[in-house]
Amino acid sequence: MAKYDPLKLHLAQLPDFEWTAGFDEIERILGGALPASATAHRTWWANSGGLLVHQEAWLTAGWRVRQVDISRRQVTFQRARLGAAFARSGERAAKESQPVQARANGGLPASLRKALETSRKPLNLSARIDWSEIGSARRNGSGWHLPEAGHVPALCRFHIFNGDDHRVLVVITRDLDAFLRAAEAGGKAAAKVEQASEVAEAMASADHVVVDAATPGQAWILVDGRGHKADLGDDGERWFVAWAAAVGNRQTGLEAELIAS
């Protein structure tokens, strides 16, 4: 077995889309030390088409290096071919998949086969959100007075601060101001607007509450880097952008929860 084959086999068996490992973990997989250039130079981890043996190990396994942090001694691999995740069983998986492929493509004209293959190409789907601060809530007796906003469909974030805890509630709503007024009122009024009572309950024990929002024109849906302004009046697009917002917040370490109205 070649030196870097254990890394290739390890990557080929991973079910994940992305894998971050320390140099020490990679050395344990290899059963030996990485060369000095790997721990000192980012270029060692370049995806240069498999011209070098170590690069060929991850490229032929269907992975690419996405990021290297020499100072933290870690590297992030990202799957280049998602289909590789389902072909880890070797010969048996190949034998089972061949008849399925033959049935799926058999008899199709060349133009339709080309369209089918184009539809299967990997794509990067993401959202860009430009948040605007609506304002901070003010204590109003035992409750809160929330800032005013427009009657527009929106994504809304409630930053709930309680001591050192920072919780984020991401709301998708068809009417931003109506939702704020319902959450502010609490009780029966909040119960009439879906999920407003959940926000009111979270605010009840908060020390501070800050509200952000993204209204029409402040959210984009991107496919392979190109996209369009999200239609926040459309349930599907509003849901996708809100989901991306919640996931993005969790990736930064915040306790984020997606709710809807």
GUBA-161263 format. One record per residue (C-alpha): residue in one letter; residue number from 0; x, y, z. Coordinates in pm, whole numbers, plus 50000, padded with zeros to 5 digits. Layout:
<sites>
[A,NUM,[X,Y,Z]],
...
</sites>
This chain:
<sites>
[M,0,[50000,50000,50000]],
[A,1,[50134,50344,49905]],
[K,2,[50199,50595,50182]],
[Y,3,[49889,50808,50120]],
[D,4,[49646,50526,50038]],
[P,5,[49513,50514,50397]],
[L,6,[49406,50878,50363]],
[K,7,[49239,50802,50029]],
[L,8,[49052,50507,50180]],
[H,9,[48949,50710,50483]],
[L,10,[48807,50990,50269]],
[A,11,[48630,50746,50036]],
[Q,12,[48444,50596,50333]],
[L,13,[48332,50923,50490]],
[P,14,[47959,51001,50462]],
[D,15,[48015,51373,50521]],
[F,16,[48021,51658,50271]],
[E,17,[48303,51830,50457]],
[W,18,[48571,51703,50694]],
[T,19,[48813,51906,50907]],
[A,20,[49108,51725,51064]],
[G,21,[49417,51819,51253]],
[F,22,[49756,51726,51117]],
[D,23,[49796,51485,51412]],
[E,24,[49478,51299,51312]],
[I,25,[49595,51270,50953]],
[E,26,[49928,51133,51073]],
[R,27,[49744,50870,51278]],
[I,28,[49549,50769,50966]],
[L,29,[49869,50750,50760]],
[G,30,[50054,50566,51032]],
[G,31,[50348,50806,51002]],
[A,32,[50453,51169,51007]],
[L,33,[50363,51421,50740]],
[P,34,[50661,51573,50560]],
[A,35,[50792,51901,50698]],
[S,36,[50663,52090,50394]],
[A,37,[50305,51982,50476]],
[T,38,[50317,52147,50817]],
[A,39,[50499,52458,50697]],
[H,40,[50362,52545,50352]],
[R,41,[50003,52581,50232]],
[T,42,[50112,52494,49879]],
[W,43,[50166,52133,49982]],
[W,44,[49787,52107,50017]],
[A,45,[49710,52263,49677]],
[N,46,[49466,52089,49443]],
[S,47,[49698,52081,49145]],
[G,48,[49530,51803,48947]],
[G,49,[49698,51508,49112]],
[L,50,[50045,51570,48978]],
[L,51,[50188,51469,49316]],
[V,52,[50120,51144,49498]],
[H,53,[49969,51301,49811]],
[Q,54,[49735,51525,49605]],
[E,55,[49621,51230,49400]],
[A,56,[49514,51057,49723]],
[W,57,[49232,51300,49802]],
[L,58,[49149,51393,49441]],
[T,59,[49094,51033,49332]],
[A,60,[48879,50977,49643]],
[G,61,[48652,51255,49518]],
[W,62,[48764,51527,49760]],
[R,63,[48938,51866,49740]],
[V,64,[49117,52074,49999]],
[R,65,[48900,52376,50078]],
[Q,66,[49106,52543,50350]],
[V,67,[49438,52499,50529]],
[D,68,[49538,52666,50855]],
[I,69,[49907,52607,50914]],
[S,70,[49911,52793,51247]],
[R,71,[49627,52578,51385]],
[R,72,[49765,52265,51216]],
[Q,73,[49442,52165,51047]],
[V,74,[49298,52118,50700]],
[T,75,[48941,52113,50570]],
[F,76,[48848,51877,50286]],
[Q,77,[48528,51917,50086]],
[R,78,[48366,51655,49870]],
[A,79,[48407,51725,49499]],
[R,80,[48180,51441,49385]],
[L,81,[47879,51379,49605]],
[G,82,[47812,51055,49423]],
[A,83,[48130,50911,49573]],
[A,84,[47953,50888,49908]],
[F,85,[47726,50618,49770]],
[A,86,[47995,50409,49602]],
[R,87,[48196,50306,49906]],
[S,88,[48105,49940,49883]],
[G,89,[48340,49884,49591]],
[E,90,[48256,49619,49336]],
[R,91,[47916,49532,49483]],
[A,92,[47796,49892,49471]],
[A,93,[47919,49927,49114]],
[K,94,[47741,49611,49002]],
[E,95,[47416,49718,49165]],
[S,96,[47428,50070,49019]],
[Q,97,[47498,49971,48658]],
[P,98,[47154,49824,48574]],
[V,99,[46985,50125,48736]],
[Q,100,[47188,50364,48524]],
[A,101,[47118,50162,48212]],
[R,102,[46742,50167,48273]],
[A,103,[46744,50538,48354]],
[N,104,[46930,50643,48037]],
[G,105,[46835,50368,47795]],
[G,106,[46663,50486,47481]],
[L,107,[46699,50857,47550]],
[P,108,[46801,51080,47257]],
[A,109,[47145,51239,47288]],
[S,110,[46995,51585,47350]],
[L,111,[46789,51456,47643]],
[R,112,[47082,51263,47788]],
[K,113,[47287,51583,47776]],
[A,114,[47011,51775,47955]],
[L,115,[46991,51499,48216]],
[E,116,[47364,51506,48284]],
[T,117,[47359,51886,48306]],
[S,118,[47087,51866,48570]],
[R,119,[47309,51633,48778]],
[K,120,[47608,51865,48797]],
[P,121,[47700,51973,49151]],
[L,122,[47591,52323,49242]],
[N,123,[47657,52563,49528]],
[L,124,[47332,52697,49671]],
[S,125,[47350,52978,49927]],
[A,126,[47181,53290,50053]],
[R,127,[47309,53640,50119]],
[I,128,[47127,53844,50381]],
[D,129,[47194,54211,50455]],
[W,130,[47050,54261,50803]],
[S,131,[46929,54602,50920]],
[E,132,[46889,54683,51287]],
[I,133,[46526,54767,51362]],
[G,134,[46616,54870,51713]],
[S,135,[46636,54769,52077]],
[A,136,[46330,54683,52278]],
[R,137,[46246,54902,52578]],
[R,138,[46112,54779,52908]],
[N,139,[45747,54870,52951]],
[G,140,[45647,54772,53301]],
[S,141,[45665,54395,53312]],
[G,142,[45683,54364,52934]],
[W,143,[45869,54505,52635]],
[H,144,[45798,54776,52380]],
[L,145,[45935,54665,52042]],
[P,146,[46044,54911,51771]],
[E,147,[45805,54992,51487]],
[A,148,[45857,54858,51136]],
[G,149,[45681,54835,50801]],
[H,150,[45393,54607,50709]],
[V,151,[45609,54398,50474]],
[P,152,[45713,54033,50444]],
[A,153,[46046,53989,50617]],
[L,154,[46300,53780,50795]],
[C,155,[46334,53895,51152]],
[R,156,[46591,53810,51417]],
[F,157,[46528,53853,51787]],
[H,158,[46853,53867,51984]],
[I,159,[46760,53756,52335]],
[F,160,[47026,53839,52594]],
[N,161,[47000,53683,52938]],
[G,162,[47317,53733,53139]],
[D,163,[47599,53597,52923]],
[D,164,[47361,53386,52714]],
[H,165,[47280,53504,52360]],
[R,166,[46990,53327,52193]],
[V,167,[46869,53409,51841]],
[L,168,[46516,53348,51714]],
[V,169,[46483,53371,51336]],
[V,170,[46126,53446,51229]],
[I,171,[45974,53441,50882]],
[T,172,[45663,53653,50864]],
[R,173,[45429,53796,50602]],
[D,174,[45382,54117,50804]],
[L,175,[45677,54237,51010]],
[D,176,[45508,54509,51213]],
[A,177,[45203,54294,51288]],
[F,178,[45431,54023,51423]],
[L,179,[45622,54272,51641]],
[R,180,[45300,54412,51786]],
[A,181,[45168,54063,51863]],
[A,182,[45495,53955,52029]],
[E,183,[45500,54283,52224]],
[A,184,[45144,54237,52352]],
[G,185,[45194,53877,52458]],
[G,186,[44912,53673,52607]],
[K,187,[44599,53622,52395]],
[A,188,[44712,53875,52135]],
[A,189,[45033,53682,52074]],
[A,190,[44845,53355,52056]],
[K,191,[44647,53486,51756]],
[V,192,[44967,53523,51548]],
[E,193,[45153,53199,51482]],
[Q,194,[45474,53170,51689]],
[A,195,[45447,53523,51834]],
[S,196,[45375,53373,52176]],
[E,197,[45704,53180,52156]],
[V,198,[45893,53505,52102]],
[A,199,[45697,53676,52382]],
[E,200,[45783,53391,52619]],
[A,201,[46153,53412,52529]],
[M,202,[46154,53790,52588]],
[A,203,[45983,53762,52926]],
[S,204,[46300,53663,53111]],
[A,205,[46545,53859,52892]],
[D,206,[46777,54134,53010]],
[H,207,[46802,54290,52664]],
[V,208,[46626,54237,52330]],
[V,209,[46753,54364,51993]],
[V,210,[46563,54320,51667]],
[D,211,[46715,54284,51317]],
[A,212,[46528,54240,50992]],
[A,213,[46581,54178,50624]],
[T,214,[46299,54317,50411]],
[P,215,[46243,54280,50034]],
[G,216,[46563,54371,49849]],
[Q,217,[46791,54271,50137]],
[A,218,[46810,53898,50070]],
[W,219,[46952,53710,49773]],
[I,220,[46949,53347,49661]],
[L,221,[47272,53243,49488]],
[V,222,[47339,52942,49267]],
[D,223,[47707,52891,49185]],
[G,224,[47773,53253,49278]],
[R,225,[47501,53400,49058]],
[G,226,[47153,53475,49176]],
[H,227,[46854,53698,49223]],
[K,228,[46685,53897,49495]],
[A,229,[46480,53663,49710]],
[D,230,[46106,53709,49683]],
[L,231,[46014,53733,50051]],
[G,232,[45650,53723,49951]],
[D,233,[45702,53370,49821]],
[D,234,[45675,53105,50094]],
[G,235,[45943,52880,49944]],
[E,236,[46207,53150,49894]],
[R,237,[46134,53308,50232]],
[W,238,[46171,52970,50401]],
[F,239,[46499,52893,50224]],
[V,240,[46660,53225,50317]],
[A,241,[46538,53196,50678]],
[W,242,[46675,52842,50703]],
[A,243,[47010,52967,50570]],
[A,244,[47008,53247,50828]],
[A,245,[46946,53007,51115]],
[V,246,[47213,52762,50997]],
[G,247,[47461,53047,50944]],
[N,248,[47405,53172,51297]],
[R,249,[47458,52823,51439]],
[Q,250,[47780,52789,51241]],
[T,251,[47913,53098,51422]],
[G,252,[47839,52939,51759]],
[L,253,[47511,53116,51838]],
[E,254,[47210,52933,51974]],
[A,255,[46978,52997,51680]],
[E,256,[46626,52865,51625]],
[L,257,[46404,52902,51318]],
[I,258,[46037,52972,51376]],
[A,259,[45766,53082,51132]],
[S,260,[45449,53285,51110]],
</sites>
